[in-house]
Amino acid sequence: MLNALEVFTTVAVGLMVGVEFSVAFVMNRIFNALPEDSGQLGRAHGGRMLGAVMPVWYIGSLVLVGIWAIADRHHHGTGLVITAGALLMLSVIMSIVLLVPINNRGKTWTPENRPADWKEQMNRWDRYHYVRVAAIIAAFALLVVALT
């Protein structure tokens, strides 16, 4: 049963890394290259769509890592799991404090109502997101090492 939890948790975090990596290094670059207002509209739609799913995914992953750390507390890899959990907690805090406020504004923007500094706000979101992606990649790597 513990092995199933470890594998499920690692896969869940790994898939989250894949989605967030794709947003950072693929989707946003595609959106930025689109003509006229298409990129801003794409970001707004992505913010609405992923903004509904990702909180559950982030918090669910953190809970799974916590359960893993408690259930396997006497294993030699528990320190790695706890460190991964701390990195996931950092990503949740970053999301709530830094990224979600920008996303909540951006997902309502249209070409008619967006603020003059909308590109600056999106660039700030991107920079914060790169740090968050680095944190969850590190968490995923630690879980993989703990699993092996």
N, C-alpha and C positions, 0 to 999 in steps of 0.2 A: 504494500500500500504506500509506504514512504517513497519507494522508487517511482511510482506513478505520480505522486505529488511533485517530486523533484523534476521529473521530465516535463510534466504539464506546465509547471511554473517556468521552467527554462524556455519552453516553446512559446508560452504566452508573452514573456518578456522579449524574446527574440523577434516575434512577429511585430510587437510594438516598436522595437528598434527599426525594423524594416520599413514600417509605415512612416515613422518620423524622419528617418534618413531620406526616404523618397520625397517627403515634403520639402526638406531642407535643400537637397541637392538635385532634385529632378523637377518636381511640380512647380516650385516657386520660380525656378529659372525659366520654365516654359511660360508661366504666367507673365513674367517680366518681359519676355520676348514677343508677346502678343501685341497686335496693333491697337491703337487708341485705348478705349476703356475696357477692353476684353480682359486684360490681366487683373485689373481691380475687381471686376465682376466675378472672375474665377476665384480670386482670393476670398471674396465675401461668401461665395457659395461653399467653398472648402471650409471656411471658418464655421459656417452653420452646420455643415455635415459632420466634420470631425469634432467640432466643439460639443456635439451631442454624445459622441461615442468615447472620446479619449478620457474624460474624467473617470468613467467606469473602468476603463482599461488600466489607467495609471494606478488608481486606488486598489483595484482588484489584484493587480500584480504585486503591489506592496503588501497587501494582506496575505497573499500566497507565500511570499518570501518570509513574512513573519511566522506563518504557520510552519514552514519548512525549518526555520531557525529554531523554533521551540521543539518541534517533533524530533529533530536530529541534533539536539544540543550537545550530545557527547561525542559527536563525530569530529574528526580532525579538520574538516572543511567548514565547520560552523562559523568560524571567524570571517571566512570569505562571504558566506551567506549574509551575515550581519552587516558587513561592509557594503555588500550589494544593496541590502535594504536601506542603509543610510543614504546611498546614492539615489535610490528611488525616492526616498523621502525628500531629499534635496530637489529632485525634479518636480515633485508634487508642490513643494513650497514655491519653487521658481514659477511654476505654472500659475498658481493662485495669485502670487504677488506681482509678477512681472508680465506674463504672457496673456493670461485670461482677460485682464482689463483692456489691453489693446485689441485682442480678438473680439471681445464683446462690442467694441466700437466699430471695428472693421467689418464685421459681418452684417451690419445694418447700412453700410455705405452704398450709395449708388453714385453714378457720375454727377447727379444733380445735387446731392446733399453731402458729399464728402468734404472734409476740411481741406484747407490749402496745404497743410503739412502732412497729408495722408501718406505720401511716399516716405517721408522721414519716419513716421510711425511704423510703417511696414518694415523699413530697414532696421529699426530698433527691435521689432519683434523677431526679425531674422537673426540678429546678433544674439539675442537671448536664447532663441531656439537652437542655435549652433552649440551653445554651452549645455543646454538641456540634452541634446542628442549625444554629446560627448559623455555626459554623466550616465545616461541609460546604456550606452555602448559599454562603458566600463562596468556597469552593474551586470550586464549580460555576460561579459567575459568572465567576471568573477563567479557567476552562477555555473557557467560551463566548466570552469576549473574545479569548482566545488563538487560538481556532478561526477567528474572523472576520478 
